[in-house]
Amino acid sequence: MARAVDPTLLVLLGLRLRGFGPSGAVAELAGLDVQCVRRTLAACEARGWAAHRDGHARGWSLTPAGRAEGERRLGAELDERGQRPAVLVAYERFLGHNAELLAICTAWQVREGTGANDHSDEAYDAVVIERLGAVHVAAGPTRAALAGALDRFGPYEARLGHALGRVRAGERNWFAGAGVASYHSVWFELHENLLATLGIDRSRERRGPDDQPGEH
């Protein structure tokens, strides 16, 4: 049976993953009813954890205090459930897959020696898509381990699978494009979710088991 989760934790995490957006978008990421999210956002704003912007671009964002509170709650959840060791192991495995995924996305966007990939070479694109499918399969056990540790990691399996299916159907924007839940954007969100859960600073993260900390 799924265990109840503090809505404030989910809303703060949703804001972090979204960056900026309306309450409906936060609700979708948090997996909560919109009315519940609106009440929680109002309470977070009163505590200085969230800020609302009016005007042409209306929406919510996380404050530095909210980011810190979110990490505190995520860490407490992890320890209360005794899942920190399992998530740490999965995260270390994820780093290896992440390095490969970044290389694949680069190959999708840039062709060595020729500059930007204009996607006119279908054979080249097919090879890159095959590589994407291979890393998706290879990372499957890691996604399953995360979902087994914390329910909120569960939806990434279907979301990544959906994006991969759209890419294979010829919709190139679903590989790493903007404006859709592309494979790269969902993968990036999963990565950020892991960093938030474990309280790791992205700028100090290793790219893989043998790499030094760095930006990516």
VMD Tcl script that draws the C-alpha trace (Angstrom):
set ca {
  {0.00 0.00 0.00}
  {1.28 3.47 -0.90}
  {2.17 5.55 2.14}
  {0.76 9.03 2.69}
  {3.13 11.85 1.79}
  {3.16 15.37 3.21}
  {1.58 17.64 0.56}
  {3.96 20.44 1.49}
  {6.89 18.19 0.61}
  {5.35 17.36 -2.77}
  {4.49 20.97 -3.57}
  {7.97 22.23 -2.66}
  {9.47 19.48 -4.79}
  {7.06 20.24 -7.64}
  {8.08 23.89 -7.56}
  {11.74 22.95 -7.65}
  {11.25 20.63 -10.61}
  {9.05 23.11 -12.47}
  {11.12 26.20 -11.77}
  {8.22 28.58 -12.41}
  {4.62 27.96 -13.32}
  {0.93 28.09 -12.44}
  {-0.62 26.04 -9.67}
  {-2.04 23.57 -12.19}
  {1.42 22.70 -13.49}
  {2.70 22.29 -9.93}
  {-0.28 20.04 -9.14}
  {0.53 17.83 -12.13}
  {4.13 17.37 -11.00}
  {3.14 16.90 -7.36}
  {0.40 14.40 -8.20}
  {-2.10 16.31 -6.06}
  {-5.52 17.92 -6.50}
  {-5.28 21.52 -7.73}
  {-7.28 22.87 -4.79}
  {-4.96 21.13 -2.34}
  {-1.97 22.60 -4.15}
  {-3.44 26.10 -4.09}
  {-3.98 25.88 -0.33}
  {-0.49 24.52 0.19}
  {1.07 27.20 -2.01}
  {-0.69 29.91 -0.01}
  {0.65 28.40 3.22}
  {4.14 28.15 1.73}
  {3.98 31.78 0.62}
  {3.04 32.82 4.16}
  {6.14 31.02 5.45}
  {8.41 32.57 2.84}
  {8.95 29.28 1.00}
  {7.20 30.24 -2.25}
  {6.60 33.45 -4.15}
  {3.80 34.35 -6.56}
  {4.29 36.69 -9.50}
  {1.41 38.59 -11.07}
  {1.25 40.31 -14.42}
  {1.56 38.89 -17.92}
  {3.52 35.84 -16.76}
  {1.70 34.68 -13.65}
  {2.96 31.81 -11.58}
  {4.77 30.41 -8.59}
  {8.45 29.90 -7.85}
  {10.52 28.50 -5.00}
  {12.44 30.83 -2.70}
  {15.90 29.96 -1.31}
  {14.24 29.27 2.04}
  {11.72 27.02 0.30}
  {14.48 25.11 -1.46}
  {16.22 24.51 1.87}
  {12.97 23.45 3.56}
  {12.17 21.12 0.69}
  {15.54 19.41 0.97}
  {15.10 19.10 4.73}
  {11.72 17.39 4.32}
  {12.96 15.14 1.52}
  {15.93 14.06 3.62}
  {13.70 13.38 6.62}
  {11.33 11.30 4.48}
  {14.24 9.28 3.12}
  {15.60 8.52 6.57}
  {12.21 7.85 8.18}
  {11.50 5.21 5.53}
  {14.99 3.77 5.75}
  {15.51 4.16 2.01}
  {18.63 6.34 1.88}
  {21.03 3.42 1.18}
  {18.83 2.10 -1.65}
  {18.41 5.52 -3.26}
  {22.15 6.23 -2.98}
  {22.98 2.97 -4.76}
  {20.45 3.75 -7.49}
  {21.82 7.27 -7.82}
  {25.39 5.99 -8.32}
  {24.11 3.71 -11.09}
  {22.13 6.59 -12.57}
  {25.32 8.65 -12.94}
  {26.76 6.14 -15.39}
  {23.57 6.11 -17.46}
  {23.43 9.90 -17.28}
  {26.90 10.27 -18.82}
  {25.81 8.06 -21.72}
  {22.51 9.92 -22.13}
  {24.34 13.26 -22.32}
  {26.66 11.87 -25.02}
  {23.65 10.60 -26.97}
  {21.87 13.96 -26.77}
  {25.03 15.67 -28.01}
  {25.20 13.24 -30.94}
  {21.55 14.01 -31.70}
  {22.18 17.74 -31.84}
  {25.72 17.92 -33.25}
  {27.51 15.75 -35.83}
  {31.23 15.42 -35.35}
  {33.09 17.37 -38.03}
  {29.96 18.79 -39.67}
  {28.35 20.97 -36.99}
  {24.66 20.99 -36.14}
  {22.65 17.90 -37.02}
  {20.00 18.98 -39.53}
  {18.40 15.50 -39.36}
  {18.60 15.05 -43.13}
  {20.55 11.79 -42.68}
  {17.93 9.28 -41.58}
  {20.47 6.50 -41.15}
  {22.53 8.61 -38.73}
  {19.46 9.57 -36.72}
  {18.34 5.94 -36.59}
  {21.64 4.94 -34.99}
  {21.32 7.67 -32.36}
  {17.73 6.65 -31.60}
  {18.90 3.05 -31.23}
  {21.49 4.25 -28.70}
  {18.74 6.09 -26.82}
  {16.68 2.91 -26.71}
  {19.66 0.96 -25.41}
  {20.34 3.35 -22.52}
  {16.61 3.38 -21.73}
  {16.66 -0.41 -21.34}
  {19.95 -0.38 -19.42}
  {18.60 2.16 -16.93}
  {15.39 0.18 -16.39}
  {16.57 -1.62 -13.23}
  {17.70 1.70 -11.75}
  {14.27 3.25 -12.37}
  {12.62 0.18 -10.86}
  {14.82 0.40 -7.76}
  {13.93 4.06 -7.28}
  {10.21 3.36 -7.70}
  {10.49 0.55 -5.17}
  {12.13 2.88 -2.68}
  {9.79 5.88 -3.09}
  {6.45 5.86 -4.92}
  {6.98 9.32 -6.40}
  {9.72 7.95 -8.67}
  {7.26 5.49 -10.23}
  {5.75 7.71 -12.97}
  {9.11 8.25 -14.66}
  {8.97 4.78 -16.21}
  {5.82 5.57 -18.20}
  {6.84 9.16 -18.98}
  {10.23 8.20 -20.39}
  {8.72 5.27 -22.26}
  {6.11 7.56 -23.80}
  {8.73 10.05 -24.95}
  {10.86 7.27 -26.46}
  {7.82 5.95 -28.31}
  {7.15 9.38 -29.82}
  {10.79 9.63 -30.94}
  {10.60 6.21 -32.57}
  {7.40 7.30 -34.32}
  {9.33 10.08 -36.05}
  {8.53 13.00 -33.75}
  {12.06 14.37 -33.40}
  {11.09 17.10 -30.92}
  {10.39 14.41 -28.32}
  {14.09 13.55 -28.17}
  {15.42 16.76 -26.63}
  {13.09 19.52 -27.79}
  {11.42 22.30 -25.85}
  {7.70 22.69 -25.26}
  {7.01 18.97 -24.80}
  {7.87 16.38 -22.15}
  {10.82 15.21 -24.26}
  {13.01 12.31 -23.22}
  {15.81 14.66 -22.23}
  {13.54 17.00 -20.24}
  {11.95 14.12 -18.27}
  {15.37 12.57 -17.67}
  {16.68 15.95 -16.47}
  {13.69 16.19 -14.11}
  {14.40 12.71 -12.73}
  {18.01 13.76 -12.18}
  {16.94 16.92 -10.33}
  {14.51 14.87 -8.24}
  {17.38 12.62 -7.19}
  {19.61 15.58 -6.34}
  {16.84 17.18 -4.27}
  {16.05 13.92 -2.49}
  {19.68 13.32 -1.56}
  {20.55 16.97 -0.91}
  {23.31 17.00 -3.54}
  {24.47 20.21 -5.25}
  {24.49 19.70 -9.03}
  {27.64 21.82 -9.42}
  {29.54 19.45 -7.12}
  {28.27 16.25 -8.68}
  {30.42 13.68 -10.45}
  {29.50 12.85 -14.04}
  {30.17 9.19 -13.42}
  {31.92 6.79 -11.04}
  {35.41 7.84 -12.21}
  {34.83 11.55 -12.83}
  {35.43 14.65 -10.77}
  {32.66 17.06 -9.75}
  {31.55 19.49 -12.44}
  {28.68 21.28 -14.17}
  {26.40 19.43 -16.58}
}
mol new
graphics top color blue
foreach p $ca { graphics top sphere $p radius 0.5 }
foreach p [lrange $ca 0 end-1] q [lrange $ca 1 end] { graphics top cylinder $p $q radius 0.2 }
display resetview
